[in-house]
Amino acid sequence: MTYEKKLVIGLFGFGVVGEGIYRVLKQTPTLQAAIKRICIKHPDKKRNAPAELFTTDADLLLNDPEINVVVELIDDADAAWYIVSTSLGSGKAVVSANKKMIAAHLAELLQLQVDNRTSFLYEAAVCGSIPVIRNLEEYYDNDMLNSVTGIINGSTNYILTRMNEDGMAYDDALELAQELGFAETDPSLDVQGTDAANKLTIILNHAYGIISKPEDIMCKGITQLHPTDSVYAKEKGYSIKLVARANRVNHTDVAAYVLPTFVGPRSQLFNVRFEYNGVIIGTRLADEQFIYGKGAGRYPTSSAVLSDIAALRYGYKYEYKKARTGVNYQISTDHVLRIYVSCENMADINRLDFIAIDETYISQNRKYITGTISFDKLRKAAWLNNPDNSVIVFAEAGPAADHQLEELE
Ligand code: HSE
């Protein structure tokens, strides 16, 4: 298909990614796309672009009929929702990287696209440079996927790598992740796992057609990890990663969570280090496939934004095909995890919550239990939220479960 549509862009935000895409577009003359105006919040900040491009008046872009593409790269999710919903409502195509806003308004955004028959693309919102959404939409559209498992937050992976490989202190590693432009403006979104839960909400939609809220996903970040957890991991040959996982537990139910996870050397995720992300797609037909790349940072994220802008030249839209498979997948809490819990005080952990306990270890420094627990019990356990306790999942329990799904004939 040839499509010579000239794209006139209104850009919202000129931060790490906004400035990145401005520079990238200047160096991509083959793309018939030009930024007409850039809306920013702080007019007094020095900007590396001609002053006449900038405005603080959002309506100047939203009401400009010549602007046919809005690229939204701000970090305020409420303002982003206004910009995106107004733009889609007036028939403009929109590219966004705002995972928090998209996850919070998924159902409304799906409806807006239907009502206005316009494109809303957001590859940059999930795993930076890795084309996860486009792959789920286009390549795996007819595969009833068994699982999607990944490291989908670059900042936490960067922090864990720095701490475990370089012995860096948590605060220093976080500061570095912020300086390098990986972390969210509010980095608690990264370290508490919320950013990964937002991304998993989006993945669940494109992988299984599930419309959920991030609050429906059990999520723990890396703030509760204790130095002795790394000692345990090293002794057993594991690496601790913040892993997001969605896996089909039967024909209609999908388990979904974001939890620190012991990853063994046979997993593709074992060698995903620094700000890189990696996603293992457990397919029904082709077994496992792995996609890997930078998950955060100016140019990796800009590359996904650029690809979305380029796709608008041929009117590309997500079709959300997984919502039309005839199967109404839902998030389930009826499955089992093998976990490790380390704590200050063993009396805190209700051992009766476990289906089976494999190991108990008590030293002056730290105590831990490993065992099997139902996901529902874990989710509701009061000890899970005690900052003195750290919970880590053993990854093996997952992939093995994938293979218990229906056999192909
Ligand atoms: N703060 C996010 C991360 C940025 O670290 O992954 C990319 O979404």
Boltz pocket constraint, residues with backbone or C-beta under 6 A from the ligand:
constraints:
  - pocket:
      binder: B
      contacts: [[A, 124], [A, 125], [A, 126], [A, 127], [A, 128], [A, 152], [A, 153], [A, 154], [A, 155], [A, 156], [A, 181], [A, 182], [A, 183], [A, 184], [A, 190], [A, 195], [A, 295], [A, 296], [A, 297]]
      max_distance: 6.0
